Amino acid sequence: MLIFDSHLDLALNGVDWNRDLRLSVDEIRRQEIELQMTAPGRRHNTLSLPELRASEVAVCLTTLLARQEPRIDDSFGWTSPQTCYAMAHAHWAYYRALESSGHLKMLKTASELKQHWDAYRKSPNTEPLGFIMTMEGADPLLEPDTIYEFHAAGLRALGLTHYGVNRYGGGTSTDAPLAPAAFPLLKLCEELGMTIDVTHLSDTAFWQVIENFHGRIHASHQNARGICNWQRQFSDDQIRVVLERDGVLGVAFDVIMLQPGFVRGTSVPEVTLDRAIKQIEYVQTLAGGSLRNIGLGTDLDGAFGYEQTPLDLNRYRDLQSLVERLQARGFSLEEVQNLFHGNWLRFFSEALPA
């Protein structure tokens, strides 16, 4: 079944982690094993471009992700806004390079999304992977009006924060509010018709975005505290307001968002993909039985590998087993199709410019 995935960090893998995503999953694993790479996520990747094609991924949101961190030896972040800006451009250049070689196709408008989706359905073995460009954490924006530059480059969605506090506000594991610079940035995004990804906001910052931004919102990779109770997940009230604004929430497959008490680097996965189905059913209940606002936002290979996924998810294609499992739980084929792609396809057909 065709998939629309609302959150992949392809450039993080290709640029920061120096993986050649044109290779198979097994070839990338073999390289990292031979080089005795033991950092979390290494040797355990779940995706590559051939794997995404084999998994029937037609469209995804893929990120510009360059988080500012104070430590010069941080393995994930960068020490200055200028470097974050430069790394976001490197990610954008990576996507342009893959597009020029026929592996990707940027989708900036609703008509481009429809044309690509129709073409991919007809020729899934030859059409490139379609992508909508998003920014995860606004650290690369030197000033709020830097958004104009990235929007002109094709950026269509923005998440203000990631982990910790940045120049635009509080993110995961904090309760900091929005910073002053966030308010003009939200206004510019609204004027540009961009959608705001409310994933990774602190609770305080989340409610400030809801109050001050009147455009479309979504939650690209976001589970519920009722499934896994810590701040990274949404409370029931937060989920309800996304539903009320007709946003879509993408089910994430990072075990830290599915298995209570999981500690990266210490714990081992104990849950299966059935736990993700419980996440779907949980949001469905809050939505009064509707599945209109639920999709897939896998976050796979988001700086982790299968050491941090459900036990029965070794590589991306394993997600296809959800089709049979969901139907066995009473979901109709049409409902499964909407979960796999239809809801995100509708949302971005409405949210993108014509």
WOQUIRA-V469336 format. One line per field, one symbol per residue. phi: phi as a letter, one per 40 degrees, with the letter a starting at -180 (. if undefined). A space follows every 10 residues. Layout:
phi->???
This chain:
phi->.cbbbcabbc cdcccccfcc ccccdccccc dccccfcbcd gcgbcbaacc cccccgccaa cbcbbaccbc ccbccbbbcb dccddccccc cccccccccc cgcbacbbbc ccccccdccc ccbccbcccc abcbbbgcdc ccadccddcc ccchcbaabc bbcgbbcbic bdgbbccccd cccccccccc ccgccccccg ccdccdcccd cbbbccbabc aabbcccaca cdcccdcccc cccccfcbbc ccbcccbbbd gcbdgbcbcb cbcccccccc cccdcccggc bdbbabbcgc fcgabccbbd dcbcadcccc ccdcccccch cccccccccc acccccdccc cccd
